[in-house]
């Protein structure tokens, strides 16, 4: 969530760690865009929801991160 906020120059709340990351003052971001396949869930078109769900998918039931976790690649 923090990396996505940084890349887009936005403010995001991380549900996993309970932290807010605010990069709205960051300069140099010229363009942002999201791509999604046809039929994608509308709630996943929101970066906040998308990255929080991605992080949740990489957690074990006890809340620790899976050893094979790989949230995203640039």
C-alpha positions as CSV (number, residue, x, y, z in Angstrom):
1,X,0.0,0.0,0.0
2,X,2.8,2.4,0.9
3,X,4.7,1.8,-2.4
4,X,1.5,2.2,-4.4
5,X,0.8,5.5,-2.6
6,X,4.4,6.7,-3.3
7,X,4.3,5.8,-7.0
8,X,1.0,7.6,-7.5
9,X,1.6,10.5,-5.2
10,X,-1.5,9.8,-3.2
11,X,-2.6,9.2,0.4
12,X,-3.5,5.6,1.3
13,X,-4.4,3.8,4.5
14,X,-2.8,0.4,5.1
15,X,-5.3,-2.0,6.8
16,X,-2.6,-4.6,7.5
17,X,-0.4,-2.3,9.6
18,X,-2.9,0.4,10.5
19,X,-0.7,3.2,9.1
20,X,-1.5,6.1,6.7
21,X,1.0,7.0,4.1
22,X,0.6,10.5,2.5
23,X,2.6,11.3,-0.6
24,X,0.3,14.0,-1.9
25,X,3.1,16.6,-1.7
26,X,5.4,14.5,-3.9
27,X,6.4,16.2,-7.1
28,X,7.4,14.9,-10.5
29,X,4.4,12.5,-11.0
30,X,3.2,13.3,-14.5
31,X,0.7,10.5,-15.1
32,X,-1.0,7.6,-13.3
33,X,-3.3,5.0,-14.8
34,X,-4.8,1.7,-13.7
35,X,-5.4,-1.3,-16.0
36,X,-7.9,-4.0,-15.3
37,X,-9.4,-6.8,-17.4
38,X,-13.0,-6.6,-18.5
39,X,-15.3,-7.8,-15.8
40,X,-13.0,-6.8,-13.0
41,X,-14.7,-6.2,-9.6
42,X,-15.5,-2.5,-9.4
43,X,-14.0,-2.3,-5.8
44,X,-10.6,-3.4,-7.2
45,X,-10.5,-0.4,-9.5
46,X,-9.8,1.7,-6.4
47,X,-6.1,1.6,-5.5
48,X,-6.9,1.6,-1.8
49,X,-9.0,-1.5,-2.0
50,X,-6.7,-3.2,-4.5
51,X,-3.5,-3.0,-2.6
52,X,-5.1,-3.7,0.8
53,X,-6.6,-6.9,-0.7
54,X,-3.3,-7.8,-2.3
55,X,-1.5,-7.5,1.1
56,X,-4.2,-9.5,2.8
57,X,-3.8,-12.3,0.3
58,X,-0.1,-12.7,1.3
59,X,-0.8,-13.1,5.0
60,X,-1.1,-16.3,7.0
61,X,-4.0,-16.9,9.4
62,X,-1.8,-15.8,12.3
63,X,-1.1,-12.4,10.5
64,X,2.5,-13.1,9.6
65,X,3.6,-12.8,6.0
66,X,3.9,-16.0,3.9
67,X,7.4,-17.0,3.1
68,X,6.6,-17.2,-0.6
69,X,4.8,-13.8,-0.6
70,X,5.4,-11.6,-3.7
71,X,3.0,-8.7,-3.6
72,X,3.9,-7.0,-6.9
73,X,6.6,-6.4,-9.4
74,X,7.5,-3.0,-11.0
